[in-house]
């Protein structure tokens, strides 16, 4: 709702109570919107704090805060707000943002395995510890670049994997995947070509400047597969296969 400025002595149509009630309702709606924006700003500040902890950066950047405060002061003056009002408002916002950025989640739920223990985590990034970088041929994982692994689920024939390698390489893929051992529900279904499929996979990939990755299912196959593949894949079905792991 938009309202016009009412000057002293100007005639007011209708009941004064209704006019003031409408104006107060407008103020209330503005206040509610301000609270929603403050809550949204606090959530973003919390995300910034998490990102800074992951990147090992300091939470408070005095130079940036001062520059931002000056920008807000200039904007506020163009809107008819005093520099003092802007300064005091920004101090409140900055303090709230700082509190959210250094806020640590407080999980009061009792757990048998503490959430900060090695046994609890599926993945983690420790502060102060350098990132793990894995090089596979020309591809690199963990160095900041995005790598794509592409290829068919199963190596069905030499012609098929060569055609797939052409498409993958043309798309910029540097690691070609393909399954050689394909366990199925029915023992009569296609189970893969085994080590022969790995030879086809390696020839198709290496002749095009790519590396290879394939899944290993059993400890007995690990050595033979490692001799033919550049990267070994262990799937979800083997996450509890202790001898293989």
N, C-alpha and C positions, 0 to 999 in steps of 0.2 A: 504494500500500500504506500503510495506517495502522498505527502502532505505539503501544503503551501505554508509559507511563513506567515504567521499572524502578527501584525504590528499593533502596538498600543493604540487604542482608540478606534481601531477598525471594527466595523459592524460584523457581528458573528451571527450567522443564520442558524436558527434552531436553538435547542436547549444547550446552555453552557456545559451541563453535566455530560451530555452526549459527545460534545466536541472534545472535552478533556479526556473522556473515556477512550475515544478513538485514538487520540494522540498517545495516551499511555499504552494502549494496546500495541501501537506501532513501536514504541520504545521497548516493550517487552519482547516483541518478535526480534528486534535487532539484538537485544541482549542474549536471547536464546541462540541466535545465529553466531554471535561472538563466542559463546561458550563452546558450540560445536566446532568452530574453527580452532579454538584453543586446544581442544581435545585432539583434533586432527594434527595440529602442529606438534603436540607432545608425542604422538605416536611416531611421526616422522623423525623427531629428535631422538627417540629411542632407537629407531633403525639406524640412524647415523652413528650413534654411539656403538652399536654392535659392529657396524662396518669398520669403524675406526679401530676397535679392539682386534678385529681379525687382521687388519692391515698394519697393526702395531703403530698406530699414529696417536699423537696426543689428542685428548678430548677437547681442550680449550685452545682456540686459535685467536689470540688477542688481536692480532693485526686484522684478520678477517672480520672479527666482531666489530672493531672500531670503524672499519670501512662500511660495513652494513649499517651501523648506527647512523653514520653520516648520510648515507643514501636515504634512510627513513626520515631523518630530520628535514632534508631538502624536500622530500615528497610531502611530509606533513605540513610544511609551511605553504606549499602550493594549495593545500586543502584547507588552509585557515587555522591550523593547529600550531600552538606555540612550541618553541624548541624544548622548553622545560617539560611540557606534557609528553612529547615524543621521547625525551630522554628517560623520564620516569617509567613510561610504558615499556620501553625497550629493556630496561633493567629487570623488570618483572618477567618479561618473556625470556630473556637470556638466562635468568636464574632457573626458571622452570625447565628450559631446554637442557641446561647443564645437569640438573638433578635427574632428568630422564636418561641422559646419555651415560651417566655413571651408575645408573640403577642396575642392580643384579637381581635376576628373577629369584623369588623366594618360594620354593616348592616345599610346603610343610608336610606333604604326604610321606609317610614312612615307607621306605623301600628296603627289601631284603638286600638288594645290591645297590650301593650308592650310585647315583647318576653320574658322579664325577670319577668313577673307577674305570679301569681299563676293561673290566669284564662287562660293563654296561653298554659301552659305546659301540655302535656299528661303524661309525666314521667320526673323525675328529680333526681339528686343526689346533695344535698347541701354540700358544703365544710364545714368542721367543725362539721357536724352532723353525729352521728353514724348511721351505716346501720341498717335498719329494718330487724329483724330476726323473721321468723314465724315458729313455731314448730307444726307439724301435726303428732302425734304419734311419730314414730322413725325418720321420715323425717324432714328435716330442709331446709327452703328457706331463702336465704340471708346470710348464714353463710360461703359461699365460696365453698360449694359442689354442684355438679350438680345432681338434682333429676329428675326422669322421672315419669310422671303420665301415666298409661296405662289402657286399658280396652275398651269394646265395646261402640259404640255410644249409643245404646239402650239396656236395659236389656230386652231381649225377652222371657227368661224362666229361671227357677232356674238351670236347667242343663247347659244352655248356659253360664251363669255368673260364675258357678263353673269351667267349663272348661277354660274359659278366665282367671279366677283367677289363675289357675294352671300354665298356660303359662306365665302370668305376673310375678308371684312370682319366677318362675324358671329363668326369665331374670333379676331378681334383683329389680323389681318394688316394692315400698313400699307404694304407694297410688293407689288404684283401683278406676277407674271411671266407670260410667254407668248412662245413662239417664233413668229416670222414667216417665217423662212427655215429650212427643215428638210431638209438634204441627206440623202438615203437611198442605200442601196447600189444599188438599182435606179432608173434614171432615170424609170421609169413609175410609181413610187410617189408618194404625196402629198408635195409639196415645200414646202408652206406657201403662204400667200396674200400674202406679201411686205408691201409698204408699206400695203396696205389692211388687213391684220391689225393693224398698228401703230396705225392710226386706231381700230379697234374696241377694242384694248387700252387706249389712252389714254382714250377716252370712258368705258369701263366703270370704269376706276380713278379718274379724276378726279371723276366724278360721285358717287363714294362716299368721297371724301376720301383716296384712296390715291395713291401714286406708282407708277411703272412701271419694270420692268427687262426687257430682252430681249437676246438674244445677237447680236453682230455677227460676221460671218464673213469679210468681205472689206473691204479699205481703201476700195474704191469705194462701199460702202454706208454707211460710217461717218458721213458728214455727214448723210445723209437720216435715218438712224436716230437720231442725236443730236438732231435737230430734233423728234422725236416721242417719245423715251423719256427718262426722268429719270436712268436709270442704265444703263450699257452692260456687258454680260456678255461676257467672253472665256473660252471654254471650254478644256478640256484639248487638244482637237484643234488649237488655234491657239497653243499655247505655244511653237512654233518658227516661227510666221508673223511673221518679222521686220518686213516692211512694215506689217502691221497693228499690231503692238506699238509 
